[in-house]
Amino acid sequence: MAEAQGKTGGKGRPTPTRREAEQARKAALKKPRNRKEASAYRREKMRAERAKMQDAMKTGDDRYLPAADKGPVRRYARDYVDARWSVMEFALPVLLVISLLGVVFSGVFTWLPGLVNLLFLVMIACIAADWFFLSSGMKRAIAKKFPNEGTRGIGFYAVRRTMQMRRWRLPKPMVARGEKPA
């Protein structure tokens, strides 16, 4: 008896009674009786899965991420994108300001519509160059770090992530700007 009380470890909870164990087993096996209960059960299950996925998007837990974001190559691509400054993430606010300037002051300055068109073209050229350098640099880095993995679709995945402003990206950025991806 003295040994049993001095023993450390264990499961950390009391053993359930037979009645409790039977109730738990029956509750696990209980099938929905009608369509309404079945759909309520399905909705609850889906809600729990979405909550897990949402938490994973905030923490970067690879187990519960959507299939499009899973895997070490995708994680590396996310870190690669999040570690650098990009023209694309600022494109939407800049283009919005340029177009508002064109709309508001087009009647006052006759030369402004031409300038707005030129600025749009310059911004599109900068976006295209950024897209090219991001895709090629990242594919080279992934081929070096993961030689046996394919890079199909990874360039567009990175570009799609880059188009979002950093604070709105999901899964959340796990590296600081300027930090080398692991």
C-alpha positions as CSV (number, residue, x, y, z in Angstrom):
1,M,0.0,0.0,0.0
2,A,2.8,2.4,0.8
3,E,4.2,1.9,-2.7
4,A,0.9,2.7,-4.4
5,Q,0.6,6.0,-2.6
6,G,4.2,7.1,-3.3
7,K,3.8,6.3,-7.0
8,T,4.0,9.3,-9.4
9,G,2.5,9.6,-12.8
10,G,-0.7,7.9,-13.8
11,K,-3.4,9.2,-16.1
12,G,-4.2,12.3,-14.0
13,R,-7.9,11.6,-13.5
14,P,-10.0,9.0,-11.7
15,T,-11.1,5.9,-13.5
16,P,-14.7,6.3,-14.8
17,T,-17.4,4.0,-13.3
18,R,-18.9,1.3,-15.5
19,R,-22.0,3.4,-15.8
20,E,-20.1,6.5,-17.0
21,A,-18.1,4.4,-19.4
22,E,-21.2,2.8,-20.9
23,Q,-22.9,6.2,-21.3
24,A,-19.8,7.6,-23.1
25,R,-19.6,4.6,-25.4
26,K,-23.3,4.8,-26.2
27,A,-23.1,8.5,-26.9
28,A,-20.2,7.9,-29.3
29,L,-22.2,5.2,-31.2
30,K,-25.5,7.1,-31.1
31,K,-26.7,7.7,-34.7
32,P,-28.9,10.6,-35.6
33,R,-32.6,9.6,-35.7
34,N,-33.7,11.9,-38.5
35,R,-32.4,14.3,-41.1
36,K,-32.6,17.3,-38.9
37,E,-30.3,15.7,-36.2
38,A,-27.9,14.5,-38.9
39,S,-27.6,17.9,-40.5
40,A,-27.1,19.5,-37.0
41,Y,-24.4,17.0,-36.2
42,R,-22.7,17.6,-39.6
43,R,-22.9,21.4,-39.1
44,E,-21.3,21.1,-35.6
45,K,-18.6,18.9,-37.0
46,M,-17.8,21.3,-39.8
47,R,-17.8,24.3,-37.4
48,A,-15.3,22.5,-35.3
49,E,-13.1,21.7,-38.3
50,R,-13.3,25.3,-39.5
51,A,-12.3,26.6,-36.1
52,K,-9.3,24.3,-36.1
53,M,-8.4,25.5,-39.6
54,Q,-8.8,29.2,-38.6
55,D,-6.5,28.7,-35.6
56,A,-4.0,26.9,-37.8
57,M,-4.1,29.9,-40.1
58,K,-3.1,32.2,-37.2
59,T,-0.4,29.9,-35.7
60,G,0.9,28.2,-38.9
61,D,0.2,24.7,-37.6
62,D,0.7,22.5,-40.7
63,R,-1.6,19.7,-39.6
64,Y,-4.8,21.7,-39.9
65,L,-4.0,24.0,-42.8
66,P,-5.9,23.7,-46.0
67,A,-4.4,21.5,-48.7
68,A,-3.2,24.5,-50.7
69,D,-1.0,25.7,-47.8
70,K,0.3,22.4,-46.5
71,G,3.8,21.1,-46.7
72,P,7.4,22.3,-46.2
73,V,7.8,23.7,-49.7
74,R,4.7,25.9,-49.3
75,R,5.9,27.0,-45.8
76,Y,9.2,27.9,-47.3
77,A,7.5,29.9,-50.1
78,R,5.4,31.7,-47.5
79,D,8.5,32.6,-45.5
80,Y,10.3,33.7,-48.6
81,V,7.5,36.0,-49.6
82,D,7.0,37.4,-46.1
83,A,10.7,38.1,-45.6
84,R,10.9,40.5,-48.6
85,W,9.4,43.9,-49.5
86,S,7.3,43.7,-52.7
87,V,5.9,46.2,-55.2
88,M,2.7,44.0,-55.5
89,E,1.6,44.3,-51.9
90,F,1.4,48.1,-52.3
91,A,0.0,48.1,-55.8
92,L,-3.7,48.3,-54.8
93,P,-3.4,51.4,-52.6
94,V,-1.0,53.1,-55.0
95,L,-3.3,52.5,-58.0
96,L,-6.3,53.6,-56.0
97,V,-4.6,56.9,-55.2
98,I,-3.5,57.4,-58.8
99,S,-7.0,56.8,-60.1
100,L,-8.6,59.1,-57.5
101,L,-6.2,61.8,-58.5
102,G,-7.1,61.3,-62.1
103,V,-10.9,61.5,-61.4
104,V,-10.8,64.4,-59.0
105,F,-8.4,66.7,-60.8
106,S,-8.9,65.7,-64.4
107,G,-11.1,68.8,-65.1
108,V,-8.5,71.2,-63.5
109,F,-5.4,69.9,-65.2
110,T,-5.6,68.9,-68.8
111,W,-2.3,67.0,-68.7
112,L,-3.3,64.8,-65.7
113,P,-5.1,62.0,-67.6
114,G,-2.0,61.4,-69.7
115,L,0.1,61.3,-66.5
116,V,-2.4,58.9,-64.8
117,N,-2.1,56.5,-67.8
118,L,1.7,56.7,-67.7
119,L,1.7,56.0,-63.9
120,F,-0.6,53.0,-64.5
121,L,1.7,51.6,-67.1
122,V,4.8,52.2,-64.9
123,M,3.0,50.4,-62.0
124,I,2.1,47.5,-64.2
125,A,5.7,47.2,-65.4
126,C,6.9,47.2,-61.9
127,I,4.4,44.5,-60.9
128,A,5.5,42.4,-63.8
129,A,9.2,42.7,-62.9
130,D,8.5,42.0,-59.3
131,W,6.5,38.9,-60.3
132,F,9.4,37.6,-62.5
133,F,12.1,38.2,-59.9
134,L,10.0,36.7,-57.1
135,S,9.1,33.6,-59.0
136,S,12.5,32.9,-60.4
137,G,14.4,33.6,-57.2
138,M,12.1,31.6,-55.1
139,K,12.1,28.6,-57.5
140,R,15.9,28.6,-57.4
141,A,15.9,28.7,-53.6
142,I,13.4,25.9,-53.4
143,A,15.3,23.8,-55.9
144,K,18.4,24.2,-53.8
145,K,16.7,23.5,-50.4
146,F,14.3,20.8,-51.6
147,P,16.0,19.1,-54.5
148,N,13.5,16.2,-54.7
149,E,10.3,18.4,-54.5
150,G,8.5,19.8,-57.5
151,T,8.0,23.5,-57.9
152,R,4.9,23.3,-60.0
153,G,2.4,26.0,-59.1
154,I,4.6,27.5,-56.4
155,G,5.3,30.7,-58.3
156,F,1.7,31.6,-58.6
157,Y,1.1,30.6,-55.0
158,A,3.8,33.1,-53.9
159,V,2.5,35.8,-56.3
160,R,-1.0,35.4,-55.0
161,R,0.3,35.7,-51.4
162,T,2.4,38.8,-52.4
163,M,-0.6,40.6,-53.8
164,Q,-2.2,40.7,-50.3
165,M,-1.1,43.3,-47.8
166,R,1.1,41.7,-45.2
167,R,-1.3,42.1,-42.3
168,W,-4.1,40.4,-44.2
169,R,-2.2,37.4,-45.3
170,L,-3.4,33.9,-44.2
171,P,-1.6,31.9,-42.8
172,K,-0.1,34.7,-40.8
173,P,3.5,35.7,-41.6
174,M,5.9,33.8,-39.3
175,V,9.1,35.7,-40.3
176,A,10.1,39.3,-40.0
177,R,10.9,41.4,-43.0
178,G,14.6,41.0,-44.0
179,E,14.9,37.7,-42.1
180,K,16.1,34.7,-44.1
181,P,13.5,31.9,-44.4
182,A,14.4,28.7,-42.5
